[in-house]
Amino acid sequence: MLNVSRATSLAMPASGAEILSADEVQAFVQPQWYAAYTRANHEKHVADQLAGRGVESYLPQYESVRKWKDRKVQLRMPLFPGYVFVRLALQNRLKVLQVPGVAYIVGFAGRPTAVPEEEFARIRGLLQKGLRAEPHRYLEAERRVRVRSGPLEGMEGIVVRRKNGNRLVISLELIQRAVAVDLDGADLEALA
């Protein structure tokens, strides 16, 4: 009974306050994935801090070889520089916003916006398959395709040509970032 009255009190107008829709009330109490924007080069530190506070987070990374004057070093770099994904109910957002290095939770009109589940699942699925992914510039409104066979089966994105073949670019619209992975003779179908 306490939870019901608490949720309904969110929809009750206060003087000058707007009424929340049922979807907004649901987002307030139901955990969803959000993108937390971090200070430059603080992604790993933020992910560690979130884990220490019991907040489920996800920091997609890729392997990168960097050449220094005297040696080569293999580093794990954030796939989406400046972002860590967090799963939380908005009522618990202060657990994230109080972490040193977190600037804000990405959203529109002053309200955090959840990452669409299908976009998040695509990126996570891609990395779970162990394929080599790299950051790519954000692409929009180009001809989209779906992979019908091969290790990327079911993935949707945009195909771009490269010197030695093709790459599938998968974009996250909310943060305007993209990931690219090599396509090796995959069977593709155009999407409308």
C-alpha positions in Angstrom: 0.0 0.0 0.0 2.9 2.3 0.8 4.3 1.9 -2.7 1.0 2.6 -4.4 0.4 5.8 -2.5 4.0 6.9 -3.2 3.6 6.3 -7.0 0.2 8.0 -7.1 1.5 11.0 -5.2 4.0 11.6 -8.1 1.0 12.1 -10.4 -0.8 14.5 -8.0 -0.3 18.1 -9.2 1.3 20.5 -6.7 1.1 24.2 -7.1 2.7 24.9 -10.5 3.9 21.3 -11.0 3.0 19.3 -14.0 1.2 15.9 -14.0 3.4 12.9 -14.8 2.1 10.4 -17.3 1.8 6.8 -16.5 4.9 6.1 -18.5 6.9 8.7 -16.5 5.7 7.2 -13.2 6.7 3.7 -14.5 10.2 5.0 -15.5 10.5 6.5 -12.1 10.1 3.2 -10.3 11.1 0.6 -13.0 14.9 0.1 -13.6 16.0 0.9 -17.2 19.3 1.5 -18.9 20.5 5.2 -19.1 23.7 6.8 -20.4 25.7 8.7 -17.8 28.0 11.3 -19.2 31.4 11.5 -17.5 34.3 13.8 -17.3 37.0 13.2 -19.9 38.9 9.9 -19.3 37.0 9.1 -16.1 34.9 6.2 -17.5 36.7 3.4 -15.8 36.9 5.2 -12.5 33.2 6.0 -12.6 32.3 2.3 -13.5 34.4 1.2 -10.4 32.7 3.8 -8.2 29.2 2.7 -9.4 30.0 -1.0 -8.6 31.2 0.0 -5.2 27.8 1.7 -4.6 25.8 -1.3 -5.8 24.7 0.3 -9.0 24.5 -2.0 -12.1 26.7 -0.4 -14.8 28.2 -1.4 -18.2 31.3 0.1 -19.7 31.8 -1.4 -23.2 35.5 -1.5 -24.1 37.8 -2.5 -27.0 41.4 -3.4 -27.4 43.7 -0.8 -28.9 47.5 -0.9 -29.6 49.3 2.4 -29.0 52.8 3.1 -30.1 55.0 5.0 -27.7 58.6 6.0 -28.3 60.1 2.9 -26.8 57.4 0.3 -27.0 53.9 -0.8 -28.0 51.2 -1.0 -25.4 47.8 -2.8 -25.6 45.1 -0.8 -23.9 41.4 -1.4 -23.1 39.7 1.8 -24.2 36.0 2.9 -23.8 34.0 2.1 -26.9 31.9 5.2 -26.2 34.3 7.8 -24.8 32.6 9.9 -22.1 29.8 7.4 -21.4 29.0 4.7 -18.9 25.7 2.9 -19.0 23.7 2.5 -15.8 20.6 0.4 -15.0 18.5 2.1 -12.4 15.0 3.4 -11.5 15.0 7.2 -11.7 14.1 7.4 -8.1 17.7 6.2 -7.4 19.4 8.6 -9.8 21.3 10.4 -7.0 23.4 7.3 -6.4 24.8 7.9 -9.9 24.9 11.7 -9.9 26.8 11.8 -6.7 29.7 9.7 -8.1 32.8 11.9 -8.7 33.3 12.2 -12.4 29.7 11.9 -13.5 28.4 15.1 -15.1 24.8 14.1 -15.8 22.4 11.4 -17.1 21.7 12.0 -20.8 18.2 13.2 -21.5 16.0 15.8 -23.1 14.2 18.8 -21.7 15.9 18.3 -18.3 14.6 14.7 -17.9 16.8 11.6 -18.2 16.0 9.5 -21.2 16.3 5.7 -21.2 18.5 4.0 -23.9 16.1 2.1 -26.2 16.3 -1.5 -25.1 16.8 -2.8 -28.7 19.8 -0.5 -29.3 21.4 -1.4 -26.0 20.8 -5.2 -26.6 22.5 -4.8 -30.1 25.6 -3.3 -28.7 25.8 -5.7 -25.8 25.2 -8.7 -28.0 27.9 -7.6 -30.4 30.5 -7.5 -27.7 29.4 -10.7 -26.1 30.1 -12.5 -29.4 33.8 -11.5 -29.0 34.0 -9.7 -32.2 36.5 -6.8 -32.7 34.6 -3.6 -32.4 35.9 0.0 -32.7 34.4 3.4 -32.3 33.1 5.0 -35.5 31.6 8.3 -36.4 27.9 8.5 -36.0 25.9 7.8 -39.1 22.2 8.5 -39.6 19.5 8.2 -42.2 21.4 5.9 -44.5 20.2 2.6 -45.9 20.0 0.1 -43.1 20.6 -3.6 -43.4 20.1 -6.8 -41.3 22.6 -9.6 -41.3 21.0 -12.9 -42.1 23.8 -15.3 -41.5 27.2 -15.5 -39.9 28.4 -14.4 -36.4 26.5 -11.1 -36.6 23.2 -12.8 -37.5 20.2 -10.6 -36.6 22.3 -7.4 -36.1 21.0 -4.3 -37.9 23.1 -1.3 -39.0 24.6 0.5 -41.9 27.2 -1.0 -44.2 30.2 1.1 -45.1 33.0 0.1 -47.6 36.5 -0.1 -46.4 39.8 -0.9 -48.2 39.7 -4.7 -47.6 36.0 -5.2 -47.2 32.8 -4.0 -45.5 32.0 -2.9 -42.0 28.7 -2.9 -40.2 28.1 0.4 -38.2 25.7 0.2 -35.3 24.6 3.5 -33.9 23.2 4.6 -30.6 20.9 7.5 -31.4 20.6 8.9 -27.8 24.3 9.6 -27.4 25.1 10.1 -31.1 27.9 7.5 -31.1 28.5 4.5 -33.3 30.5 1.2 -33.3 31.9 -0.6 -36.3 32.7 -4.2 -36.8 34.1 -6.0 -39.9 31.7 -8.0 -42.1 33.3 -11.1 -43.5 31.0 -12.4 -46.4 27.8 -12.1 -44.4 24.4 -12.4 -46.1 22.6 -9.1 -45.9 19.1 -7.9 -46.5 18.0 -4.3 -46.9 15.5 -2.9 -44.4 12.8 -0.5 -45.6 
